[in-house]
Amino acid sequence: MKPFLIPAAALLLCAASASAWAAPGTVLRNEKLYSQPSSGAKVTATVAKGASVNILAKQGGWLRVTAGRSTGWIRLLSVRAGAGGLGGAGIGDVVGAATTKSDPSRVVAVAGLRGLNEEDLKKAQFNPDELARLQAMSVSPAQARSYASQAGLAAVSVPALPEPKPAESSSSWESN
């Protein structure tokens, strides 16, 4: 056997196994692909609603996908996992996401399945820059009322919640 065939065969095997790990998905709306899992990252490409993608990885609320010749990060809520197109199977995806943690083909837009686990929460730190960014997006009550009235929304009076009381919890993450 020629010596160059062994590395070529190894490369081919790696490429084939990498594509086997990818799971199919369908883009639910026109969306951008980012270089990093952040909306502040550089936009590398755009994908159209209904486009087929291969899901390579999941990180928080983001999916790393390939769409045609482009690879990048897209918002988790912009992709329906599976090869079923835009039709959607519904509850089966929810059950699968709840029971199949590491299978990227079972990623679904469900509250609570955002990729945060106890270890992520233990590592969480205060980020003043993100807080400032959030505060920069705030609007005044007058601006909010104006926007709501333009959208045809009406004000509703909601009673205030009671003041929180300190919890006596024996949760493992509170002691760390």
C-alpha positions in Angstrom: 0.0 0.0 0.0 1.3 3.4 -0.9 2.4 5.5 2.2 0.3 8.5 1.2 -2.9 6.4 1.2 -2.9 5.8 5.0 -3.1 9.6 5.9 -5.6 10.1 3.1 -7.8 7.3 4.4 -7.5 8.6 8.0 -8.6 12.0 6.9 -11.5 10.6 4.9 -12.6 8.6 8.0 -12.4 11.6 10.2 -14.5 13.7 7.8 -17.1 11.0 7.5 -17.4 10.5 11.2 -17.7 14.3 11.8 -20.6 14.6 9.4 -22.3 11.7 11.2 -22.3 13.7 14.3 -24.2 16.6 12.6 -28.0 16.6 13.0 -30.3 18.1 10.5 -32.4 21.2 11.1 -34.6 23.8 9.4 -34.3 27.5 9.8 -37.6 29.0 11.0 -37.0 32.6 9.9 -34.5 34.6 7.9 -31.5 34.7 10.2 -27.8 35.7 10.5 -24.9 33.3 11.1 -22.4 34.7 13.6 -18.7 33.9 14.1 -19.2 33.4 17.8 -22.3 32.5 20.0 -23.2 36.1 20.6 -25.3 38.7 18.8 -22.4 41.1 19.2 -20.1 38.9 17.1 -19.3 39.4 13.4 -22.0 38.3 11.0 -20.4 35.7 8.6 -23.5 34.8 6.5 -27.2 34.9 6.3 -29.6 31.9 5.9 -33.2 32.1 4.6 -36.3 30.8 6.2 -36.8 27.1 5.3 -33.1 26.5 4.6 -31.6 23.2 5.7 -28.8 23.2 8.2 -26.6 20.7 10.0 -26.4 21.2 13.7 -22.9 20.7 14.9 -23.0 21.8 18.5 -25.1 23.6 21.1 -23.9 26.3 23.6 -26.4 28.0 25.8 -29.1 29.6 23.5 -27.0 29.1 20.4 -26.4 26.4 17.8 -23.3 25.9 15.7 -24.5 25.0 12.2 -23.4 24.6 8.6 -25.7 26.0 5.9 -24.4 25.4 2.4 -20.7 26.4 2.5 -21.1 28.6 5.6 -20.5 27.6 9.2 -21.5 29.8 12.1 -23.6 30.3 15.2 -27.4 30.9 15.0 -29.9 31.5 17.7 -31.4 28.2 19.1 -35.0 29.5 18.7 -34.4 30.1 15.0 -33.9 26.4 14.2 -36.2 23.5 14.3 -34.2 20.3 14.8 -34.9 17.3 12.6 -35.4 16.7 9.0 -39.1 17.4 9.0 -39.0 20.9 7.5 -41.1 23.7 8.8 -44.1 21.4 9.7 -42.9 20.5 13.1 -43.7 17.4 15.1 -44.6 19.3 18.3 -44.7 17.5 21.6 -42.4 14.7 20.4 -39.5 17.2 20.2 -40.3 18.5 23.7 -40.2 15.0 25.2 -37.0 14.2 23.3 -35.3 17.3 24.4 -36.2 16.6 28.0 -34.8 13.1 27.8 -31.9 13.3 25.4 -29.5 15.8 26.8 -26.5 15.4 24.6 -28.1 14.6 21.2 -28.0 17.8 19.2 -30.8 16.6 16.9 -33.2 16.8 19.9 -32.6 20.5 20.6 -36.0 22.3 20.9 -37.1 25.7 21.8 -38.6 25.0 25.3 -38.2 27.3 28.3 -35.8 25.7 30.8 -33.7 23.9 28.2 -31.3 26.7 27.5 -28.1 24.8 28.2 -27.5 26.1 31.8 -26.7 23.4 34.3 -25.7 23.6 38.0 -22.0 23.8 37.1 -22.7 26.8 34.8 -24.6 28.5 37.6 -21.8 27.9 40.1 -19.3 29.7 37.7 -21.6 32.6 37.1 -20.2 36.0 37.9 -21.5 39.6 38.0 -20.8 41.4 34.7 -21.2 45.2 35.1 -20.7 45.7 31.3 -23.7 43.5 30.5 -25.8 45.2 33.2 -24.9 48.6 31.6 -25.8 47.3 28.2 -29.1 46.1 29.5 -29.8 49.5 31.3 -28.9 51.3 28.0 -31.9 49.5 26.4 -34.4 50.7 29.0 -37.2 53.1 28.1 -39.1 55.6 30.2 -42.7 54.7 31.4 -44.0 57.4 28.9 -42.1 55.7 26.0 -43.5 52.3 27.0 -47.1 53.7 27.2 -46.6 55.3 23.7 -45.3 52.1 22.2 -48.1 50.1 23.8 -50.8 52.4 22.6 -49.4 52.3 19.0 -49.7 48.5 19.2 -53.3 48.7 20.4 -52.4 47.5 23.9 -54.4 48.6 27.0 -53.0 49.2 30.5 -54.0 46.7 33.1 -53.5 47.2 36.9 -51.7 44.4 38.5 -51.3 44.1 42.3 -47.7 44.2 43.5 -46.1 41.0 44.6 -45.3 40.6 48.3 -41.8 41.3 49.5 -39.6 38.3 49.2 -38.5 36.5 52.4 -35.1 34.9 52.9 -35.3 31.3 52.0 -33.9 28.6 54.2 -32.6 26.2 51.6 -30.2 23.4 51.8 -29.4 23.5 48.1 -25.9 22.5 47.2 -25.1 25.6 45.0 -26.0 28.1 47.8 -23.3 26.7 50.1 -20.5 27.1 47.5 
